[in-house]
Amino acid sequence: MKILVLNCGSSSIKYKLYDMDTLGVLASGGAERIGLDGSFVKVTLPTGEKKVINHDMAEHNEGVNFVLSLLTDPEIGVIKSLDEIDAVGHRIVQGGDKFCESVIVDKDVEDKIEELCDLAPVHNAGHLKGLRAIDRHMPGVPQVCVFDNAFHSTMPAYAFLYAVPYELYEKYHVRRYGFHGTSHRYVSQRVCEMLGVDITKQRIITCHIGNGASVCAVKGGKCIDTSMGLTPLAGVMMGSRSGDIDPSAVTYIMEKTGMKPQQMADYLNKQSGVLGISGVGSDMRDVEKAANEGNEKARLALDMYAYRIKKYIGAYAAAMGGVDIIVWTAGVGENQISMREQACAGLEELGVKIDPAKNNVRGEEAVISTDDSRVTVCVVPTDEELVIAKDTMALLARGK
């Protein structure tokens, strides 16, 4: 069985084609700058070589069509016909409280995803375009949606509700949803396989730390709390997002600057976080380099970043009555050695001890805690696309 996984953003399409018999990736790549000048597709060839192909893509329908043509291209393609693709799995950021698990797509599912666009206007609109493009170019091929917040649907009401009038939840579905759920789900399961322990007996804190970042408390294999909220803006400090902020600070800034709601939202999402504090950028490699060269604001940004992650780890250890495993994943979590060390420093009373030699690892599975650490600290590269492919295959097998 071959399954194509698509992740359609506002101006991008990431894809992977899986051979589910071997779980091998046959092809992968991404289209970028869709609807903008200079659009292109970056393709990873079977040899591992990367190739950039410039191609005008005015909208997602053209982008999906071009990606499909590359899969069957005589020179760089990996299949002879689109008929070889048995199903398409999609990442959907916002499933609201309408979807608690992955589903096979039908008209009702598409309509509900569209209804949720108010909660994630940029993301869900892009996902819908991808779904409908596959409808056009591969009619009749089963499609499956895997929702980014479904893993967090097990949070109890006392964890996901905001302390505002309850009618806002009833009328407008105002609550904490959380995101990166597919990643948190994958790494919490994978680390238990890696360590040979029963997930139902573990208290795990998963740290998905990249340009977007979130921390999740997983008890007995189920999410009981997560740092992101109604939108992906809340929680820990991120590359260009503020993370948690006093709501009154938001209205105060708006009064002082004259910004309108959407301008303020853009300000908090795109000009804040590590970028806003350091003035260097949102890429942690650049910020770390600047800090090491004596840039005080860059150093401050790193200190704030690590401190906020540490606070969430401590809070979730308290919420679960302790912690057995801490997992680091995503771009920064998997690769920034100093950030893992800094965020874990001072957690010795919780039983956390990092081994500097073991921590000297990037992008691969590893235990980075000392042998006598009561808490096992690990690095586990995430694989959200594989989760989507597996969910797609499982749903087709069950015929749901």
C-alpha positions as CSV (number, residue, x, y, z in Angstrom):
1,M,0.0,0.0,0.0
2,K,1.2,3.5,-0.9
3,I,0.0,6.5,1.0
4,L,0.6,10.2,0.2
5,V,0.8,12.5,3.2
6,L,0.1,16.2,2.6
7,N,0.5,19.2,4.9
8,C,-0.9,22.2,3.2
9,G,-0.2,25.6,4.7
10,S,-1.3,29.1,3.7
11,S,1.4,29.3,1.0
12,S,3.1,25.9,1.1
13,I,2.6,22.1,0.6
14,K,4.8,19.6,2.3
15,Y,4.5,16.0,1.1
16,K,5.8,12.5,1.7
17,L,4.9,9.3,-0.2
18,Y,5.1,6.1,1.9
19,D,5.4,2.5,1.1
20,M,3.4,1.1,4.0
21,D,4.7,-2.4,3.5
22,T,8.2,-1.2,4.6
23,L,7.3,2.1,6.2
24,G,9.9,3.6,3.8
25,V,9.6,7.1,2.3
26,L,9.6,6.8,-1.5
27,A,9.5,10.6,-2.1
28,S,9.4,13.8,-0.1
29,G,9.5,17.5,-0.7
30,G,7.7,20.8,-0.4
31,A,6.2,23.5,-2.5
32,E,6.8,27.0,-1.2
33,R,5.6,30.6,-2.0
34,I,2.4,29.4,-3.5
35,G,0.4,32.4,-4.8
36,L,3.6,34.5,-4.7
37,D,6.4,35.4,-7.1
38,G,9.2,32.9,-7.2
39,S,7.3,29.8,-6.2
40,F,9.3,26.5,-6.2
41,V,9.3,22.9,-5.1
42,K,12.2,21.4,-3.1
43,V,12.4,17.7,-3.8
44,T,14.5,15.0,-2.0
45,L,15.5,12.5,-4.6
46,P,15.7,8.7,-3.8
47,T,19.5,9.1,-3.7
48,G,19.1,11.7,-0.9
49,E,20.1,14.5,-3.2
50,K,18.0,17.7,-3.0
51,K,16.7,19.5,-6.1
52,V,15.0,22.8,-6.4
53,I,12.5,23.2,-9.2
54,N,11.1,26.6,-10.0
55,H,7.5,26.6,-11.1
56,D,4.7,29.1,-11.0
57,M,1.9,28.1,-8.7
58,A,-0.8,30.7,-8.4
59,E,-2.9,28.7,-5.9
60,H,-3.0,25.3,-4.1
61,N,-4.8,23.5,-6.9
62,E,-1.9,24.1,-9.2
63,G,0.6,23.3,-6.4
64,V,-1.0,19.9,-5.7
65,N,-1.2,19.2,-9.4
66,F,2.5,19.9,-9.9
67,V,3.5,17.8,-6.8
68,L,1.5,14.9,-8.2
69,S,3.2,15.4,-11.6
70,L,6.6,15.2,-10.0
71,L,5.8,11.8,-8.4
72,T,5.1,10.4,-11.8
73,D,7.9,12.3,-13.6
74,P,9.9,10.1,-16.0
75,E,13.2,11.4,-14.6
76,I,12.7,12.0,-10.9
77,G,9.4,10.3,-10.2
78,V,9.0,7.2,-8.1
79,I,5.7,5.8,-9.4
80,K,4.4,5.3,-13.0
81,S,0.8,6.3,-12.3
82,L,-1.2,8.1,-9.6
83,D,-3.3,4.9,-9.6
84,E,-0.5,3.4,-7.4
85,I,-1.5,5.8,-4.6
86,D,-4.1,4.1,-2.4
87,A,-5.0,7.0,-0.1
88,V,-4.0,10.5,0.9
89,G,-3.6,11.6,4.5
90,H,-3.8,15.2,5.6
91,R,-2.6,17.1,8.6
92,I,-5.4,19.4,9.9
93,V,-4.3,21.9,12.5
94,Q,-7.7,22.7,14.1
95,G,-10.4,20.1,14.6
96,G,-12.0,22.1,17.5
97,D,-14.2,20.0,19.6
98,K,-15.8,18.4,16.6
99,F,-13.1,15.8,16.0
100,C,-11.4,13.7,18.7
101,E,-9.8,11.3,16.3
102,S,-8.7,10.8,12.7
103,V,-11.5,10.4,10.2
104,I,-12.1,9.5,6.6
105,V,-13.1,12.6,4.6
106,D,-16.6,13.1,3.3
107,K,-18.6,16.2,2.5
108,D,-19.7,16.5,6.1
109,V,-16.1,16.4,7.4
110,E,-15.1,19.1,4.8
111,D,-17.9,21.3,5.9
112,K,-17.0,21.0,9.6
113,I,-13.4,21.8,8.9
114,E,-14.6,24.9,7.1
115,E,-16.8,25.9,10.1
116,L,-13.6,25.8,12.2
117,C,-11.8,28.3,10.0
118,D,-12.6,31.1,12.5
119,L,-10.4,29.3,15.1
120,A,-7.5,28.8,12.6
121,P,-8.2,30.9,9.6
122,V,-4.8,30.6,7.9
123,H,-4.2,26.9,8.6
124,N,-7.6,25.4,8.0
125,A,-8.2,27.3,4.8
126,G,-4.9,25.9,3.4
127,H,-5.8,22.4,4.5
128,L,-9.2,22.6,2.8
129,K,-7.6,23.7,-0.4
130,G,-5.4,20.6,-0.3
131,L,-8.4,18.3,0.3
132,R,-10.3,19.8,-2.6
133,A,-7.3,19.7,-4.9
134,I,-7.0,16.0,-4.3
135,D,-10.8,15.7,-5.0
136,R,-10.2,17.2,-8.4
137,H,-7.0,15.5,-9.4
138,M,-7.5,12.1,-7.8
139,P,-11.3,11.6,-7.6
140,G,-12.4,8.6,-5.7
141,V,-9.1,8.1,-3.8
142,P,-9.8,7.9,0.0
143,Q,-8.6,10.8,2.0
144,V,-8.1,10.9,5.8
145,C,-7.7,13.9,8.1
146,V,-5.5,13.7,11.2
147,F,-6.2,16.5,13.6
148,D,-3.4,18.3,15.4
149,N,-5.4,18.8,18.5
150,A,-7.1,15.4,18.7
151,F,-4.4,14.0,21.1
152,H,-5.3,16.8,23.5
153,S,-9.0,15.9,23.5
154,T,-8.5,13.8,26.7
155,M,-7.7,17.0,28.7
156,P,-10.2,17.3,31.6
157,A,-12.5,20.3,31.6
158,Y,-10.7,21.9,34.5
159,A,-7.6,22.0,32.4
160,F,-9.0,23.1,29.0
161,L,-11.5,25.7,30.2
162,Y,-10.6,29.4,30.6
163,A,-11.9,31.2,33.7
164,V,-14.3,33.3,31.7
165,P,-18.1,33.1,31.7
166,Y,-19.1,29.5,30.7
167,E,-21.5,30.7,28.0
168,L,-18.5,31.7,25.9
169,Y,-17.6,28.0,25.7
170,E,-21.2,27.0,25.0
171,K,-21.7,29.6,22.3
172,Y,-18.4,30.1,20.7
173,H,-16.3,27.1,21.8
174,V,-13.8,29.3,23.6
175,R,-11.4,26.9,25.3
176,R,-7.8,25.5,25.2
177,Y,-7.3,23.1,22.3
178,G,-3.5,22.6,22.1
179,F,-1.5,21.8,19.0
180,H,1.4,19.7,17.9
181,G,-0.7,16.8,19.1
182,T,0.4,14.4,16.4
183,S,4.0,15.0,17.4
184,H,3.4,14.7,21.2
185,R,1.5,11.5,20.5
186,Y,4.3,10.0,18.4
187,V,7.2,10.8,20.7
188,S,5.4,9.8,23.9
189,Q,4.7,6.4,22.3
190,R,8.1,6.0,20.7
191,V,10.1,6.8,23.8
192,C,8.3,4.0,25.7
193,E,9.1,1.6,22.9
194,M,12.7,2.8,23.0
195,L,13.0,2.3,26.7
196,G,10.9,-0.9,26.9
197,V,8.4,0.5,29.4
198,D,4.6,0.4,29.5
199,I,3.2,3.8,28.5
200,T,0.1,3.2,30.7
201,K,2.3,3.4,33.7
202,Q,4.4,6.4,32.8
203,R,4.2,10.1,33.6
204,I,5.8,11.8,30.5
205,I,6.5,15.4,29.7
206,T,7.0,16.0,26.0
207,C,8.7,19.1,24.8
208,H,8.1,19.9,21.1
209,I,10.5,22.8,20.8
210,G,10.9,24.4,17.4
211,N,10.0,27.7,15.9
212,G,6.6,26.9,17.3
213,A,6.8,25.2,20.6
214,S,4.6,23.4,23.1
215,V,4.9,21.2,26.2
216,C,2.5,18.4,27.0
217,A,1.8,16.3,30.1
218,V,1.1,12.7,29.2
219,K,-0.1,10.4,32.0
220,G,-0.9,6.8,31.2
221,G,-0.6,7.5,27.5
222,K,-3.2,10.3,27.5
223,C,-2.7,14.1,27.4
224,I,-3.9,15.7,30.6
225,D,-2.6,19.2,29.8
226,T,-0.7,21.2,27.2
227,S,0.8,24.6,26.9
228,M,-0.9,26.0,23.8
229,G,-4.4,27.3,24.0
230,L,-7.3,28.4,21.7
231,T,-4.6,29.2,19.2
232,P,-0.9,28.2,18.9
233,L,0.1,31.6,20.4
234,A,-0.2,30.6,24.0
235,G,2.3,28.8,26.2
236,V,6.1,28.9,26.1
237,M,8.0,31.6,24.3
238,M,8.6,30.8,20.6
239,G,10.6,31.9,17.6
240,S,8.4,34.8,16.8
241,R,5.4,34.2,19.1
242,S,5.1,35.8,22.5
243,G,3.7,32.8,24.3
244,D,1.8,33.5,27.5
245,I,1.1,37.2,28.1
246,D,-1.2,39.2,30.5
247,P,-4.4,40.0,28.4
248,S,-4.3,43.5,30.0
249,A,-0.8,44.0,28.6
250,V,-2.3,43.3,25.1
251,T,-5.1,46.0,25.5
252,Y,-2.5,48.4,27.0
253,I,-0.2,48.0,24.0
254,M,-3.1,48.5,21.6
255,E,-4.1,51.7,23.4
256,K,-0.5,53.0,23.3
257,T,0.3,52.0,19.7
258,G,-3.2,52.4,18.1
259,M,-3.0,48.9,16.7
260,K,-6.2,47.2,15.7
261,P,-7.0,43.6,16.7
262,Q,-5.5,41.9,13.6
263,Q,-2.4,44.1,13.8
264,M,-2.0,43.1,17.4
265,A,-2.4,39.5,16.6
266,D,0.2,39.7,13.9
267,Y,2.5,41.6,16.3
268,L,2.3,38.8,18.9
269,N,2.6,36.0,16.4
270,K,5.2,37.3,14.0
271,Q,7.3,40.0,15.7
272,S,7.6,38.8,19.3
273,G,9.2,35.8,21.0
274,V,12.9,35.3,20.5
275,L,12.8,37.6,17.5
276,G,11.3,40.4,19.4
277,I,13.6,40.2,22.4
278,S,16.9,39.5,20.6
279,G,16.4,41.6,17.5
280,V,18.6,39.0,15.7
281,G,15.9,36.7,14.3
282,S,13.8,33.7,15.1
283,D,16.3,31.0,14.2
284,M,17.8,29.8,17.4
285,R,21.1,29.0,15.7
286,D,21.6,32.6,14.8
287,V,20.5,33.8,18.2
288,E,22.9,31.4,20.0
289,K,25.8,32.5,17.8
290,A,25.0,36.1,18.6
291,A,24.8,35.4,22.3
292,N,28.2,33.6,22.2
293,E,29.6,36.7,20.5
294,G,28.5,38.9,23.4
295,N,25.0,40.1,22.3
296,E,23.3,40.7,25.6
297,K,19.7,40.8,24.1
298,A,20.4,37.5,22.4
299,R,21.5,36.0,25.7
300,L,18.5,37.4,27.4
301,A,16.2,35.8,24.8
302,L,17.9,32.4,25.3
303,D,17.5,32.8,29.1
304,M,13.8,33.7,28.8
305,Y,13.2,30.8,26.4
306,A,14.8,28.2,28.6
307,Y,13.2,29.6,31.8
308,R,9.7,29.3,30.4
309,I,10.2,25.7,29.3
310,K,11.6,24.9,32.7
311,K,8.5,26.4,34.4
312,Y,6.1,24.3,32.3
313,I,8.1,21.1,33.1
314,G,7.9,21.9,36.8
315,A,4.2,22.7,36.5
316,Y,3.4,19.5,34.7
317,A,5.4,17.4,37.1
318,A,3.2,18.8,39.8
319,A,0.0,18.2,37.8
320,M,1.0,14.5,37.4
321,G,2.3,13.9,40.9
322,G,5.9,13.5,39.5
323,V,7.5,12.7,36.2
324,D,9.2,9.6,34.9
325,I,10.3,10.6,31.4
326,I,11.1,14.0,29.7
327,V,11.3,14.0,25.9
328,W,12.9,16.6,23.7
329,T,11.8,16.8,20.1
330,A,11.4,19.1,17.0
331,G,14.0,21.4,15.5
332,V,15.4,23.0,18.6
333,G,14.6,20.2,21.0
334,E,16.4,17.6,18.8
335,N,19.4,19.8,17.9
336,Q,20.2,22.5,20.4
337,I,22.4,20.9,23.0
338,S,22.8,24.0,25.1
339,M,19.1,24.7,25.3
340,R,18.3,21.2,26.6
341,E,21.0,21.6,29.2
342,Q,19.9,25.0,30.3
343,A,16.2,24.2,30.5
344,C,16.9,21.1,32.6
345,A,19.4,22.8,34.9
346,G,17.9,23.4,38.4
347,L,15.5,20.4,38.1
348,E,17.6,18.2,40.2
349,E,15.1,18.2,43.0
350,L,12.6,16.6,40.5
351,G,15.2,13.9,39.9
352,V,16.5,15.3,36.6
353,K,20.3,14.9,35.9
354,I,21.7,15.6,32.5
355,D,24.9,13.8,31.3
356,P,26.9,16.4,29.3
357,A,28.5,13.7,27.2
358,K,25.3,11.9,26.4
359,N,23.6,15.2,25.7
360,N,26.1,15.9,22.9
361,V,23.8,14.6,20.3
362,R,21.7,16.0,17.5
363,G,18.8,14.7,15.5
364,E,18.9,11.1,16.7
365,E,17.2,9.0,19.4
366,A,19.2,9.1,22.6
367,V,19.0,8.9,26.4
368,I,20.8,12.1,27.7
369,S,20.3,11.7,31.5
370,T,22.8,10.2,33.8
371,D,22.5,6.5,34.8
372,D,21.4,7.5,38.4
373,S,18.9,10.1,37.2
374,R,15.4,9.3,38.7
375,V,13.9,10.9,35.5
376,T,14.9,9.5,32.2
377,V,15.5,12.4,29.7
378,C,15.6,11.5,26.0
379,V,15.8,13.0,22.6
380,V,13.3,11.5,20.1
381,P,13.1,13.0,16.6
382,T,9.4,13.5,15.7
383,D,7.7,11.9,12.7
384,E,4.3,13.4,12.4
385,E,3.9,12.3,8.8
386,L,4.4,8.6,9.7
387,V,1.6,8.9,12.3
388,I,-0.7,10.4,9.6
389,A,0.2,7.6,7.2
390,K,-0.4,4.9,9.8
391,D,-3.7,6.4,10.9
392,T,-4.8,6.6,7.2
393,M,-3.9,2.9,6.7
394,A,-5.7,1.8,9.9
395,L,-8.9,3.7,9.0
396,L,-9.0,2.2,5.6
397,A,-8.5,-1.3,7.0
398,R,-11.3,-0.7,9.4
399,G,-13.5,0.7,6.7
400,K,-14.5,3.7,8.8
